[in-house]
Amino acid sequence: MYKTILEFIRRNRLFLPGDRVIVALSGGADSVCLLVVLNECKDELGISLKAVHVHHGLRGREADRDSEYAKTLSQSLSLPFSCVHVDVTGYAREHRLSVEEAGRLLRYEVLENERLSFGGNKIAVAHHKDDQAETILHHLFRGTGLKGLGGIRPERDRIVRPLLSVGKTEILAYLEEKGISYCEDSTNAHTDYARNRIRGILLPAIKKEINQRAEDNIIHAGEMAAKADEYFEKQAEKFLKEWAVLKGDENGALRSIGVKTEGLILEEDIIRTYVLRAMIRLVSGSMKDISMTHVEGTKALLWAQSGRQIDLPGGRIALRSSDYLWIKNKMKNETVDNPNDILLPQVDFQVFPYKKGQEIPKNGYTKWFDYDKIKCALSVRYRQTGDYLTLTGGGRKTVKAFMIDEKIPREERGKIPLIADGSHVLWVIGYRISEYYKITDDTHTVIQMQLDGGKDNG
């Protein structure tokens, strides 16, 4: 197994001579194997190592045992070691995240801080082949494109994964052969987390009932998807070099990017998707909170009338002009798609898991909606012909009829902002929300909308 890992490291150029590497050490079998193998080959690779253990403040004495074991193991290998304590539960509560997601974010934050203090340039984590198969299935079931189907990459943003070439069985056999102990995390047996259900229930059933080599086949499909994703990204890059127009602000930072619609319409649909994703990434700096719904909503603007737009997360908009489709940073002092020359309100969007019994905000400026019912990219705009609300019982009413029934003066109706999912209005701001998007016991994910940072103006 040692040779397999070393070959994988060299083939993917995960390390270069002189690299200083932080090794994430939980104390479990995978991370222990990672540390031991890297320690064995550090001289051959010309790298320096430091082990880092993150104590999540969960699992009580079991977590204390893990951190003590990680320290002892590191000392036995004569490697520098740090243990950093974090409050996962408090962070999850403060940021409205699941404990699993909060733990992941804090863990990588600690590893990055340790990398900087160590003068390091790589962080090694212990994902292996079985994790790869689980990740691909997890992304597939939640909904993803080729990038998600490509699974875990060997290297990304200084994070390297040297164990992706070996599976759990090989890891355990290696540790047994070496006579090296490790800690068992009791939560790995719980089925509260989706990944644990995939690992402990779904994959074993697939291997038993369908194909014993299912994991290898899933990973092979993921490798093909990753190659396809890389190819389409390169095609999008070529397209943008030929067709894109970039505009910066007074400091030279990219403020907007546009492409000629006539050129993009002629491309295959998948190329259009990759071009638009690349444009959003260039303006936003990342794809955080950008879903396929946002990309498809942006794509629909290619065939829309000039002046149509949709809002994107992070204060960006996609805008159709006469000949161009633009991705722009929305400035607070600019009005867009507003025939009345009145500034639309700023709306902050946040998506998080819903737990039954959570108290729903009752103020006028914060509303919760069922995120999974949203079909198009949301837009903050004024009313348009065909807009409608869903009423109690499932009936529909046009926004025009609603405003007439509310006795809103004709001259004021076009000045009332709303948030819409295509023509289906979620919220007539200052008045009411649609019954269709309300939180129910069947809700899994919430999208919170808050006006102007929480000012009571709606």
Salt bridges, closest charged atoms under 4 A:
GLU7 OE2 - ARG11 NH1 3.55
ASP19 OD2 - LYS122 NZ 3.22
ASP30 OD2 - HIS128 NE2 3.20
ASP30 OD1 - LYS168 NZ 2.84
GLU40 OE2 - LYS178 NZ 3.48
GLU44 OE2 - ARG10 NH2 2.78
GLU62 OE2 - ARG59 NH1 2.35
ASP64 OD1 - HIS55 NE2 2.79
ASP66 OD2 - ARG59 NH2 2.74
ASP66 OD1 - ARG65 NH2 2.64
GLU94 OE2 - HIS95 NE2 3.94
GLU101 OE2 - ARG104 NH2 3.01
GLU112 OE2 - ARG115 NH2 2.66
GLU114 OE1 - LYS50 NZ 2.97
ASP130 OD1 - HIS128 ND1 3.88
ASP131 OD2 - HIS128 NE2 3.31
GLU134 OE2 - ARG199 NE 3.15
GLU155 OE2 - LYS122 NZ 3.90
ASP185 OD1 - ARG59 NE 3.50
GLU215 OE1 - LYS207 NZ 3.45
ASP216 OD1 - LYS129 NZ 3.34
ASP216 OD2 - ARG213 NH1 3.35
ASP229 OD2 - LYS147 NZ 2.79
ASP229 OD2 - ARG153 NH2 3.40
GLU230 OE2 - LYS234 NZ 3.65
GLU233 OE2 - LYS147 NZ 2.65
GLU233 OE2 - ARG281 NH2 3.93
GLU237 OE2 - LYS241 NZ 3.74
GLU262 OE2 - LYS260 NZ 3.67
ASP269 OD1 - ARG272 NH2 3.34
ASP269 OD1 - LYS299 NZ 3.11
GLU296 OE2 - LYS299 NZ 3.09
ASP311 OD2 - LYS330 NZ 2.90
GLU334 OE2 - ARG255 NH2 3.56
ASP387 OD2 - ARG381 NH1 2.80
ASP405 OD2 - LYS397 NZ 2.57
GLU412 OE2 - LYS415 NZ 3.78
GLU435 OE2 - ARG432 NH2 3.58
GLU435 OE2 - LYS438 NZ 2.88
